[in-house]
Amino acid sequence: MFRPCIDLHEGKVKQIVGGSLKDDANRLRTNFVSEKPASWFAELYRRDGLRGGHVIQLGPGNETAARGALAAYSGGLHLGGGVNARNAKSWLNAGASHVIVTSWVFRNGKLHERRLRELVELIGKDRLVLDLSCRKVGADYFVATDRWQKLTELMLSAATLHLLAESCAEFLIHAVDMEGLCCGIDGELVTKLGEWSPLPCTYAGGASSLADLETVTMLGKGRVDLTIGSALDIFGGSGVRYEDCVKFNRQR
């Protein structure tokens, strides 16, 4: 299935090459900047019944835009970016159906189990999505945090996903080195997610055509959804029409 997204940077809806998200703003590679507010995209997704899309805050200065999107589609979107135990409830109260957490539950490259338990006790596992976006190192995939710039020691595997499934409702996994490049999906990673994940899982990274949506559905055995960003026409892309993604979901 297709899952929509709203990526926010400096208060605007943007599509960014994921690997370029560094402290040095001059190195940022941007594919698209929308003149429309985040709420416009949220209203579009609400109109078309697309639930479970993610709003991601890429750095500071995005809270107003994020809250506008959540208000426009209350209960229909996940919110990620800077989420921690101090603000998770406020994002749920603002209209997020789930919060997405990654960096806050890691410290010094390792999973911080106490922080994860704290979040589960605070909001419940049913409203928590763990972002396990990753980079490939050799033959394996390792979770990357802090705008995907820091590799952790946590390797994706069936055992890892089954363990973490006890503490969340879904997984969101970007193939970081493919993100924003429209060069095709990482079929190996999607296949592994379809085999390993006991929970709903959304893959993002590299999608360039409607055929990629069909491929993810097949390789993921119907258990992996796909987010399409830079290739989508509503984000300035030419590879995929938004209305075709909506039609794809309705046919299923």
PyRosetta script that sets phi, psi and omega in degrees:
from pyrosetta import init, pose_from_sequence

init()
pose = pose_from_sequence("MFRPCIDLHEGKVKQIVGGSLKDDANRLRTNFVSEKPASWFAELYRRDGLRGGHVIQLGPGNETAARGALAAYSGGLHLGGGVNARNAKSWLNAGASHVIVTSWVFRNGKLHERRLRELVELIGKDRLVLDLSCRKVGADYFVATDRWQKLTELMLSAATLHLLAESCAEFLIHAVDMEGLCCGIDGELVTKLGEWSPLPCTYAGGASSLADLETVTMLGKGRVDLTIGSALDIFGGSGVRYEDCVKFNRQR")
pose.set_psi(1, 155.4)
pose.set_omega(1, 177.6)
pose.set_phi(2, -88.8)
pose.set_psi(2, 131.8)
pose.set_omega(2, 173.9)
pose.set_phi(3, -116.9)
pose.set_psi(3, 129.6)
pose.set_omega(3, -178.5)
pose.set_phi(4, -81.5)
pose.set_psi(4, 169.6)
pose.set_omega(4, 178.5)
pose.set_phi(5, -144.5)
pose.set_psi(5, 159.8)
pose.set_omega(5, 170.7)
pose.set_phi(6, -137.8)
pose.set_psi(6, 102.1)
pose.set_omega(6, 179.1)
pose.set_phi(7, -94.0)
pose.set_psi(7, 126.1)
pose.set_omega(7, -175.2)
pose.set_phi(8, -113.3)
pose.set_psi(8, 132.2)
pose.set_omega(8, 175.8)
pose.set_phi(9, -141.2)
pose.set_psi(9, 122.7)
pose.set_omega(9, -177.8)
pose.set_phi(10, 54.7)
pose.set_psi(10, 36.7)
pose.set_omega(10, 175.2)
pose.set_phi(11, 82.7)
pose.set_psi(11, -0.4)
pose.set_omega(11, -178.3)
pose.set_phi(12, -116.4)
pose.set_psi(12, 152.4)
pose.set_omega(12, 174.1)
pose.set_phi(13, -76.9)
pose.set_psi(13, 121.2)
pose.set_omega(13, -177.1)
pose.set_phi(14, -136.2)
pose.set_psi(14, 161.3)
pose.set_omega(14, 166.9)
pose.set_phi(15, -119.1)
pose.set_psi(15, 121.1)
pose.set_omega(15, -172.7)
pose.set_phi(16, -123.2)
pose.set_psi(16, 145.1)
pose.set_omega(16, 171.8)
pose.set_phi(17, -69.7)
pose.set_psi(17, 113.8)
pose.set_omega(17, -169.3)
pose.set_phi(18, -54.7)
pose.set_psi(18, -40.5)
pose.set_omega(18, -177.0)
pose.set_phi(19, -69.3)
pose.set_psi(19, -8.6)
pose.set_omega(19, -178.6)
pose.set_phi(20, -95.9)
pose.set_psi(20, 3.5)
pose.set_omega(20, -179.0)
pose.set_phi(21, -77.1)
pose.set_psi(21, 86.3)
pose.set_omega(21, -178.5)
pose.set_phi(22, -124.2)
pose.set_psi(22, 172.0)
pose.set_omega(22, 178.4)
pose.set_phi(23, -65.0)
pose.set_psi(23, -28.8)
pose.set_omega(23, 179.4)
pose.set_phi(24, -80.9)
pose.set_psi(24, 104.5)
pose.set_omega(24, -176.1)
pose.set_phi(25, -61.9)
pose.set_psi(25, -25.3)
pose.set_omega(25, -178.6)
pose.set_phi(26, -69.1)
pose.set_psi(26, -15.9)
pose.set_omega(26, -178.5)
pose.set_phi(27, -96.5)
pose.set_psi(27, -2.0)
pose.set_omega(27, -179.4)
pose.set_phi(28, -69.6)
pose.set_psi(28, 131.3)
pose.set_omega(28, 177.9)
pose.set_phi(29, -110.2)
pose.set_psi(29, 115.4)
pose.set_omega(29, -175.5)
pose.set_phi(30, -111.3)
pose.set_psi(30, 127.7)
pose.set_omega(30, 178.3)
pose.set_phi(31, -88.9)
pose.set_psi(31, -27.2)
pose.set_omega(31, -171.8)
pose.set_phi(32, -161.8)
pose.set_psi(32, 138.8)
pose.set_omega(32, 172.0)
pose.set_phi(33, -129.4)
pose.set_psi(33, 122.8)
pose.set_omega(33, -176.2)
pose.set_phi(34, -86.6)
pose.set_psi(34, 144.4)
pose.set_omega(34, 171.1)
pose.set_phi(35, -84.0)
pose.set_psi(35, -12.1)
pose.set_omega(35, -179.1)
pose.set_phi(36, -90.4)
pose.set_psi(36, 147.7)
pose.set_omega(36, 178.7)
pose.set_phi(37, -74.1)
pose.set_psi(37, 164.0)
pose.set_omega(37, 179.0)
pose.set_phi(38, -58.9)
pose.set_psi(38, -34.1)
pose.set_omega(38, -178.7)
pose.set_phi(39, -63.0)
pose.set_psi(39, -30.5)
pose.set_omega(39, 179.0)
pose.set_phi(40, -62.9)
pose.set_psi(40, -43.6)
pose.set_omega(40, 179.5)
pose.set_phi(41, -68.1)
pose.set_psi(41, -40.0)
pose.set_omega(41, 178.2)
pose.set_phi(42, -61.5)
pose.set_psi(42, -42.1)
pose.set_omega(42, 178.2)
pose.set_phi(43, -64.2)
pose.set_psi(43, -36.3)
pose.set_omega(43, 177.3)
pose.set_phi(44, -63.0)
pose.set_psi(44, -46.4)
pose.set_omega(44, -179.2)
pose.set_phi(45, -65.8)
pose.set_psi(45, -36.5)
pose.set_omega(45, 177.6)
pose.set_phi(46, -65.1)
pose.set_psi(46, -43.9)
pose.set_omega(46, 179.3)
pose.set_phi(47, -57.6)
pose.set_psi(47, -39.1)
pose.set_omega(47, -175.1)
pose.set_phi(48, -95.5)
pose.set_psi(48, 7.6)
pose.set_omega(48, 174.4)
pose.set_phi(49, 67.6)
pose.set_psi(49, 30.1)
pose.set_omega(49, 179.5)
pose.set_phi(50, -92.0)
pose.set_psi(50, 103.6)
pose.set_omega(50, -178.0)
pose.set_phi(51, -99.5)
pose.set_psi(51, 156.8)
pose.set_omega(51, 173.2)
pose.set_phi(52, 80.8)
pose.set_psi(52, 15.5)
pose.set_omega(52, 173.7)
pose.set_phi(53, -74.9)
pose.set_psi(53, 163.7)
pose.set_omega(53, -177.2)
pose.set_phi(54, -116.1)
pose.set_psi(54, 137.7)
pose.set_omega(54, 171.6)
pose.set_phi(55, -102.9)
pose.set_psi(55, 118.1)
pose.set_omega(55, -176.0)
pose.set_phi(56, -117.2)
pose.set_psi(56, 125.0)
pose.set_omega(56, 176.1)
pose.set_phi(57, -90.4)
pose.set_psi(57, 111.6)
pose.set_omega(57, -179.7)
pose.set_phi(58, -93.9)
pose.set_psi(58, 81.3)
pose.set_omega(58, -178.8)
pose.set_phi(59, 95.3)
pose.set_psi(59, -175.1)
pose.set_omega(59, -177.1)
pose.set_phi(60, -77.0)
pose.set_psi(60, 169.2)
pose.set_omega(60, 174.7)
pose.set_phi(61, 85.1)
pose.set_psi(61, 16.5)
pose.set_omega(61, -174.9)
pose.set_phi(62, -117.7)
pose.set_psi(62, 0.6)
pose.set_omega(62, -171.6)
pose.set_phi(63, -64.0)
pose.set_psi(63, -41.9)
pose.set_omega(63, -179.1)
pose.set_phi(64, -63.0)
pose.set_psi(64, -44.8)
pose.set_omega(64, 178.8)
pose.set_phi(65, -64.0)
pose.set_psi(65, -41.2)
pose.set_omega(65, -179.7)
pose.set_phi(66, -63.9)
pose.set_psi(66, -43.9)
pose.set_omega(66, 179.8)
pose.set_phi(67, -66.2)
pose.set_psi(67, -33.0)
pose.set_omega(67, 176.5)
pose.set_phi(68, -64.4)
pose.set_psi(68, -40.6)
pose.set_omega(68, 178.3)
pose.set_phi(69, -66.0)
pose.set_psi(69, -43.5)
pose.set_omega(69, -179.0)
pose.set_phi(70, -65.4)
pose.set_psi(70, -37.0)
pose.set_omega(70, 178.2)
pose.set_phi(71, -67.1)
pose.set_psi(71, -33.9)
pose.set_omega(71, -178.6)
pose.set_phi(72, -73.4)
pose.set_psi(72, -23.9)
pose.set_omega(72, -179.4)
pose.set_phi(73, -140.3)
pose.set_psi(73, 63.6)
pose.set_omega(73, -176.6)
pose.set_phi(74, -60.7)
pose.set_psi(74, 127.8)
pose.set_omega(74, 179.2)
pose.set_phi(75, 81.9)
pose.set_psi(75, 1.3)
pose.set_omega(75, -176.2)
pose.set_phi(76, -109.2)
pose.set_psi(76, -7.2)
pose.set_omega(76, -172.9)
pose.set_phi(77, -130.2)
pose.set_psi(77, 151.5)
pose.set_omega(77, 171.5)
pose.set_phi(78, -95.1)
pose.set_psi(78, 149.0)
pose.set_omega(78, -179.7)
pose.set_phi(79, -122.1)
pose.set_psi(79, 127.3)
pose.set_omega(79, 178.1)
pose.set_phi(80, -135.5)
pose.set_psi(80, 164.8)
pose.set_omega(80, 179.8)
pose.set_phi(81, 107.8)
pose.set_psi(81, 101.5)
pose.set_omega(81, 179.4)
pose.set_phi(82, 75.7)
pose.set_psi(82, 16.2)
pose.set_omega(82, -179.3)
pose.set_phi(83, -79.2)
pose.set_psi(83, 136.1)
pose.set_omega(83, 177.8)
pose.set_phi(84, -148.4)
pose.set_psi(84, -175.7)
pose.set_omega(84, -177.0)
pose.set_phi(85, -66.2)
pose.set_psi(85, -23.1)
pose.set_omega(85, -178.5)
pose.set_phi(86, -77.0)
pose.set_psi(86, -31.1)
pose.set_omega(86, -173.7)
pose.set_phi(87, -118.4)
pose.set_psi(87, -2.4)
pose.set_omega(87, -175.2)
pose.set_phi(88, -57.8)
pose.set_psi(88, -45.7)
pose.set_omega(88, -178.5)
pose.set_phi(89, -64.2)
pose.set_psi(89, -36.6)
pose.set_omega(89, -178.5)
pose.set_phi(90, -65.9)
pose.set_psi(90, -33.8)
pose.set_omega(90, 177.3)
pose.set_phi(91, -70.4)
pose.set_psi(91, -37.4)
pose.set_omega(91, 176.2)
pose.set_phi(92, -66.0)
pose.set_psi(92, -40.7)
pose.set_omega(92, 177.9)
pose.set_phi(93, -65.8)
pose.set_psi(93, -26.1)
pose.set_omega(93, 179.7)
pose.set_phi(94, -79.1)
pose.set_psi(94, -7.5)
pose.set_omega(94, 176.2)
pose.set_phi(95, 123.6)
pose.set_psi(95, -4.5)
pose.set_omega(95, 177.6)
pose.set_phi(96, -68.6)
pose.set_psi(96, 137.0)
pose.set_omega(96, 175.3)
pose.set_phi(97, -76.1)
pose.set_psi(97, -33.0)
pose.set_omega(97, 178.9)
pose.set_phi(98, -143.2)
pose.set_psi(98, 157.7)
pose.set_omega(98, 167.6)
pose.set_phi(99, -109.7)
pose.set_psi(99, 146.6)
pose.set_omega(99, -179.0)
pose.set_phi(100, -107.9)
pose.set_psi(100, 128.2)
pose.set_omega(100, -175.4)
pose.set_phi(101, -128.8)
pose.set_psi(101, 137.2)
pose.set_omega(101, 173.0)
pose.set_phi(102, -137.2)
pose.set_psi(102, -77.5)
pose.set_omega(102, -170.1)
pose.set_phi(103, -56.5)
pose.set_psi(103, -35.9)
pose.set_omega(103, -173.9)
pose.set_phi(104, -65.4)
pose.set_psi(104, -25.4)
pose.set_omega(104, -179.4)
pose.set_phi(105, -96.0)
pose.set_psi(105, 15.9)
pose.set_omega(105, 173.6)
pose.set_phi(106, -124.2)
pose.set_psi(106, 148.0)
pose.set_omega(106, 174.9)
pose.set_phi(107, -148.2)
pose.set_psi(107, 130.3)
pose.set_omega(107, -179.8)
pose.set_phi(108, 52.6)
pose.set_psi(108, 38.7)
pose.set_omega(108, 175.4)
pose.set_phi(109, 80.8)
pose.set_psi(109, 4.2)
pose.set_omega(109, -177.1)
pose.set_phi(110, -123.8)
pose.set_psi(110, 151.6)
pose.set_omega(110, 176.2)
pose.set_phi(111, -65.0)
pose.set_psi(111, 129.0)
pose.set_omega(111, -179.6)
pose.set_phi(112, -96.8)
pose.set_psi(112, 92.8)
pose.set_omega(112, -171.7)
pose.set_phi(113, -64.3)
pose.set_psi(113, -33.5)
pose.set_omega(113, -179.9)
pose.set_phi(114, -65.0)
pose.set_psi(114, -41.7)
pose.set_omega(114, 179.0)
pose.set_phi(115, -65.2)
pose.set_psi(115, -38.4)
pose.set_omega(115, 178.2)
pose.set_phi(116, -63.8)
pose.set_psi(116, -44.7)
pose.set_omega(116, 177.6)
pose.set_phi(117, -61.5)
pose.set_psi(117, -39.2)
pose.set_omega(117, 179.9)
pose.set_phi(118, -60.5)
pose.set_psi(118, -43.0)
pose.set_omega(118, 179.0)
pose.set_phi(119, -65.0)
pose.set_psi(119, -44.0)
pose.set_omega(119, -179.3)
pose.set_phi(120, -62.0)
pose.set_psi(120, -42.2)
pose.set_omega(120, 178.4)
pose.set_phi(121, -65.5)
pose.set_psi(121, -31.2)
pose.set_omega(121, -175.6)
pose.set_phi(122, -77.4)
pose.set_psi(122, -46.5)
pose.set_omega(122, -173.0)
pose.set_phi(123, -120.1)
pose.set_psi(123, -12.0)
pose.set_omega(123, -177.4)
pose.set_phi(124, 89.4)
pose.set_psi(124, 145.1)
pose.set_omega(124, -178.2)
pose.set_phi(125, -64.8)
pose.set_psi(125, -26.7)
pose.set_omega(125, -175.2)
pose.set_phi(126, -70.4)
pose.set_psi(126, -10.7)
pose.set_omega(126, 179.4)
pose.set_phi(127, -117.8)
pose.set_psi(127, 16.2)
pose.set_omega(127, -178.2)
pose.set_phi(128, -116.2)
pose.set_psi(128, 128.6)
pose.set_omega(128, 173.1)
pose.set_phi(129, -113.3)
pose.set_psi(129, 130.0)
pose.set_omega(129, 176.7)
pose.set_phi(130, -96.5)
pose.set_psi(130, 125.2)
pose.set_omega(130, 176.8)
pose.set_phi(131, -88.5)
pose.set_psi(131, 112.0)
pose.set_omega(131, -179.6)
pose.set_phi(132, -113.5)
pose.set_psi(132, 38.7)
pose.set_omega(132, 179.5)
pose.set_phi(133, -55.3)
pose.set_psi(133, 143.8)
pose.set_omega(133, -164.9)
pose.set_phi(134, -144.9)
pose.set_psi(134, 163.8)
pose.set_omega(134, 172.6)
pose.set_phi(135, -121.3)
pose.set_psi(135, 147.7)
pose.set_omega(135, 178.0)
pose.set_phi(136, -87.2)
pose.set_psi(136, 130.2)
pose.set_omega(136, 177.0)
pose.set_phi(137, -127.5)
pose.set_psi(137, 109.1)
pose.set_omega(137, -173.0)
pose.set_phi(138, 66.6)
pose.set_psi(138, -123.7)
pose.set_omega(138, -179.5)
pose.set_phi(139, -97.4)
pose.set_psi(139, -1.0)
pose.set_omega(139, -172.9)
pose.set_phi(140, -118.1)
pose.set_psi(140, 165.6)
pose.set_omega(140, 179.9)
pose.set_phi(141, -116.1)
pose.set_psi(141, 130.6)
pose.set_omega(141, -179.2)
pose.set_phi(142, -120.2)
pose.set_psi(142, 139.1)
pose.set_omega(142, -180.0)
pose.set_phi(143, -63.3)
pose.set_psi(143, 137.3)
pose.set_omega(143, 177.3)
pose.set_phi(144, -115.9)
pose.set_psi(144, 136.4)
pose.set_omega(144, -178.4)
pose.set_phi(145, -121.9)
pose.set_psi(145, -177.6)
pose.set_omega(145, 176.1)
pose.set_phi(146, 52.0)
pose.set_psi(146, 69.8)
pose.set_omega(146, -177.2)
pose.set_phi(147, 56.3)
pose.set_psi(147, 31.3)
pose.set_omega(147, 175.0)
pose.set_phi(148, 67.7)
pose.set_psi(148, 19.1)
pose.set_omega(148, -177.7)
pose.set_phi(149, -95.4)
pose.set_psi(149, -17.0)
pose.set_omega(149, -176.5)
pose.set_phi(150, -116.5)
pose.set_psi(150, 121.9)
pose.set_omega(150, 175.4)
pose.set_phi(151, -78.4)
pose.set_psi(151, 139.6)
pose.set_omega(151, 174.6)
pose.set_phi(152, -100.1)
pose.set_psi(152, 178.9)
pose.set_omega(152, 177.3)
pose.set_phi(153, -88.9)
pose.set_psi(153, -1.1)
pose.set_omega(153, -175.8)
pose.set_phi(154, -84.0)
pose.set_psi(154, 113.3)
pose.set_omega(154, 179.8)
pose.set_phi(155, -94.6)
pose.set_psi(155, 134.4)
pose.set_omega(155, 176.5)
pose.set_phi(156, -69.7)
pose.set_psi(156, 135.1)
pose.set_omega(156, 177.8)
pose.set_phi(157, -162.9)
pose.set_psi(157, 170.8)
pose.set_omega(157, 176.5)
pose.set_phi(158, -60.6)
pose.set_psi(158, -41.4)
pose.set_omega(158, -179.1)
pose.set_phi(159, -64.0)
pose.set_psi(159, -42.0)
pose.set_omega(159, 179.7)
pose.set_phi(160, -61.5)
pose.set_psi(160, -48.1)
pose.set_omega(160, -177.2)
pose.set_phi(161, -67.3)
pose.set_psi(161, -36.7)
pose.set_omega(161, 178.5)
pose.set_phi(162, -68.7)
pose.set_psi(162, -36.3)
pose.set_omega(162, 177.7)
pose.set_phi(163, -66.1)
pose.set_psi(163, -48.1)
pose.set_omega(163, -177.6)
pose.set_phi(164, -71.5)
pose.set_psi(164, -23.0)
pose.set_omega(164, 178.7)
pose.set_phi(165, -62.8)
pose.set_psi(165, -18.7)
pose.set_omega(165, 177.5)
pose.set_phi(166, -73.1)
pose.set_psi(166, -12.1)
pose.set_omega(166, -173.2)
pose.set_phi(167, -121.5)
pose.set_psi(167, 8.1)
pose.set_omega(167, -178.7)
pose.set_phi(168, -154.1)
pose.set_psi(168, 174.4)
pose.set_omega(168, -178.2)
pose.set_phi(169, -100.5)
pose.set_psi(169, -30.4)
pose.set_omega(169, -177.2)
pose.set_phi(170, -150.4)
pose.set_psi(170, 168.1)
pose.set_omega(170, 171.3)
pose.set_phi(171, -119.6)
pose.set_psi(171, 143.1)
pose.set_omega(171, 170.0)
pose.set_phi(172, -119.6)
pose.set_psi(172, 125.0)
pose.set_omega(172, -174.2)
pose.set_phi(173, -134.8)
pose.set_psi(173, 109.5)
pose.set_omega(173, 172.1)
pose.set_phi(174, -89.0)
pose.set_psi(174, 135.2)
pose.set_omega(174, 166.1)
pose.set_phi(175, -81.9)
pose.set_psi(175, 94.8)
pose.set_omega(175, -164.9)
pose.set_phi(176, -56.4)
pose.set_psi(176, -41.7)
pose.set_omega(176, -176.0)
pose.set_phi(177, -75.5)
pose.set_psi(177, -8.0)
pose.set_omega(177, 177.0)
pose.set_phi(178, -101.2)
pose.set_psi(178, -17.2)
pose.set_omega(178, -171.0)
pose.set_phi(179, -61.0)
pose.set_psi(179, 123.2)
pose.set_omega(179, 176.4)
pose.set_phi(180, 84.7)
pose.set_psi(180, 0.1)
pose.set_omega(180, -174.6)
pose.set_phi(181, -95.7)
pose.set_psi(181, -15.3)
pose.set_omega(181, 179.8)
pose.set_phi(182, 52.4)
pose.set_psi(182, 41.4)
pose.set_omega(182, -175.8)
pose.set_phi(183, -109.1)
pose.set_psi(183, 10.8)
pose.set_omega(183, -177.7)
pose.set_phi(184, 102.9)
pose.set_psi(184, 154.4)
pose.set_omega(184, -176.7)
pose.set_phi(185, -76.6)
pose.set_psi(185, 164.2)
pose.set_omega(185, 172.2)
pose.set_phi(186, -88.6)
pose.set_psi(186, 92.4)
pose.set_omega(186, -175.5)
pose.set_phi(187, -63.1)
pose.set_psi(187, -33.0)
pose.set_omega(187, 178.8)
pose.set_phi(188, -63.6)
pose.set_psi(188, -44.7)
pose.set_omega(188, 179.8)
pose.set_phi(189, -65.7)
pose.set_psi(189, -44.1)
pose.set_omega(189, 179.8)
pose.set_phi(190, -59.9)
pose.set_psi(190, -42.5)
pose.set_omega(190, 178.7)
pose.set_phi(191, -60.2)
pose.set_psi(191, -44.3)
pose.set_omega(191, 179.7)
pose.set_phi(192, -63.4)
pose.set_psi(192, -42.1)
pose.set_omega(192, 179.7)
pose.set_phi(193, -62.9)
pose.set_psi(193, -39.8)
pose.set_omega(193, 177.7)
pose.set_phi(194, -63.2)
pose.set_psi(194, -32.7)
pose.set_omega(194, -180.0)
pose.set_phi(195, -82.6)
pose.set_psi(195, -34.5)
pose.set_omega(195, -170.0)
pose.set_phi(196, -94.5)
pose.set_psi(196, -37.1)
pose.set_omega(196, -165.9)
pose.set_phi(197, -78.1)
pose.set_psi(197, 125.5)
pose.set_omega(197, 175.4)
pose.set_phi(198, -86.9)
pose.set_psi(198, -3.8)
pose.set_omega(198, -177.7)
pose.set_phi(199, -119.9)
pose.set_psi(199, 163.6)
pose.set_omega(199, 170.3)
pose.set_phi(200, -53.7)
pose.set_psi(200, 141.3)
pose.set_omega(200, -173.7)
pose.set_phi(201, -140.6)
pose.set_psi(201, 133.9)
pose.set_omega(201, 176.0)
pose.set_phi(202, -112.6)
pose.set_psi(202, 126.1)
pose.set_omega(202, 177.1)
pose.set_phi(203, -102.4)
pose.set_psi(203, 142.3)
pose.set_omega(203, 174.8)
pose.set_phi(204, -139.4)
pose.set_psi(204, 146.7)
pose.set_omega(204, 175.6)
pose.set_phi(205, 132.5)
pose.set_psi(205, 107.4)
pose.set_omega(205, 170.3)
pose.set_phi(206, 90.7)
pose.set_psi(206, -6.3)
pose.set_omega(206, -177.0)
pose.set_phi(207, -58.1)
pose.set_psi(207, 132.7)
pose.set_omega(207, -174.6)
pose.set_phi(208, -131.8)
pose.set_psi(208, -6.4)
pose.set_omega(208, -177.2)
pose.set_phi(209, -156.3)
pose.set_psi(209, 165.9)
pose.set_omega(209, 176.3)
pose.set_phi(210, -64.7)
pose.set_psi(210, -28.2)
pose.set_omega(210, 177.5)
pose.set_phi(211, -60.9)
pose.set_psi(211, -30.6)
pose.set_omega(211, 177.3)
pose.set_phi(212, -65.0)
pose.set_psi(212, -35.2)
pose.set_omega(212, 177.6)
pose.set_phi(213, -65.0)
pose.set_psi(213, -41.6)
pose.set_omega(213, 177.6)
pose.set_phi(214, -66.2)
pose.set_psi(214, -39.0)
pose.set_omega(214, -179.3)
pose.set_phi(215, -66.9)
pose.set_psi(215, -43.3)
pose.set_omega(215, 178.8)
pose.set_phi(216, -62.7)
pose.set_psi(216, -40.7)
pose.set_omega(216, 178.2)
pose.set_phi(217, -60.5)
pose.set_psi(217, -40.0)
pose.set_omega(217, -179.4)
pose.set_phi(218, -73.7)
pose.set_psi(218, -53.1)
pose.set_omega(218, -176.6)
pose.set_phi(219, -65.0)
pose.set_psi(219, -34.3)
pose.set_omega(219, 179.7)
pose.set_phi(220, -84.2)
pose.set_psi(220, 4.5)
pose.set_omega(220, 176.8)
pose.set_phi(221, 56.6)
pose.set_psi(221, 33.5)
pose.set_omega(221, 178.3)
pose.set_phi(222, 75.8)
pose.set_psi(222, 3.7)
pose.set_omega(222, -177.7)
pose.set_phi(223, -105.3)
pose.set_psi(223, -3.1)
pose.set_omega(223, -178.6)
pose.set_phi(224, -120.0)
pose.set_psi(224, 123.9)
pose.set_omega(224, 175.6)
pose.set_phi(225, -93.0)
pose.set_psi(225, 166.3)
pose.set_omega(225, -176.1)
pose.set_phi(226, -126.9)
pose.set_psi(226, 133.7)
pose.set_omega(226, 168.8)
pose.set_phi(227, -100.8)
pose.set_psi(227, 133.4)
pose.set_omega(227, 177.2)
pose.set_phi(228, -116.0)
pose.set_psi(228, 128.1)
pose.set_omega(228, -177.2)
pose.set_phi(229, -113.4)
pose.set_psi(229, -92.5)
pose.set_omega(229, -169.9)
pose.set_phi(230, -61.7)
pose.set_psi(230, -25.1)
pose.set_omega(230, -179.0)
pose.set_phi(231, -79.8)
pose.set_psi(231, -11.8)
pose.set_omega(231, -173.7)
pose.set_phi(232, -80.4)
pose.set_psi(232, 139.3)
pose.set_omega(232, -175.2)
pose.set_phi(233, -62.1)
pose.set_psi(233, -31.8)
pose.set_omega(233, 179.8)
pose.set_phi(234, -71.5)
pose.set_psi(234, -10.4)
pose.set_omega(234, 174.8)
pose.set_phi(235, -112.7)
pose.set_psi(235, 25.6)
pose.set_omega(235, 176.8)
pose.set_phi(236, 83.2)
pose.set_psi(236, 3.5)
pose.set_omega(236, -178.4)
pose.set_phi(237, -84.8)
pose.set_psi(237, 168.7)
pose.set_omega(237, -179.4)
pose.set_phi(238, -123.3)
pose.set_psi(238, -1.8)
pose.set_omega(238, -175.0)
pose.set_phi(239, -85.4)
pose.set_psi(239, -29.5)
pose.set_omega(239, -173.8)
pose.set_phi(240, -139.4)
pose.set_psi(240, 133.2)
pose.set_omega(240, 174.6)
pose.set_phi(241, -89.7)
pose.set_psi(241, 131.8)
pose.set_omega(241, 179.0)
pose.set_phi(242, -55.3)
pose.set_psi(242, -42.8)
pose.set_omega(242, -176.6)
pose.set_phi(243, -64.2)
pose.set_psi(243, -27.8)
pose.set_omega(243, 176.7)
pose.set_phi(244, -71.5)
pose.set_psi(244, -33.3)
pose.set_omega(244, 176.7)
pose.set_phi(245, -68.0)
pose.set_psi(245, -41.0)
pose.set_omega(245, 176.7)
pose.set_phi(246, -61.5)
pose.set_psi(246, -43.8)
pose.set_omega(246, 179.3)
pose.set_phi(247, -63.2)
pose.set_psi(247, -40.7)
pose.set_omega(247, 179.2)
pose.set_phi(248, -56.2)
pose.set_psi(248, -47.6)
pose.set_omega(248, -179.3)
pose.set_phi(249, -64.9)
pose.set_psi(249, -41.5)
pose.set_omega(249, -176.8)
pose.set_phi(250, -66.4)
pose.set_psi(250, -30.8)
pose.set_omega(250, 178.7)
pose.set_phi(251, -70.5)
pose.set_psi(251, -15.2)
pose.set_omega(251, -179.8)
pose.set_phi(252, -109.9)
pose.dump_pdb("model.pdb")
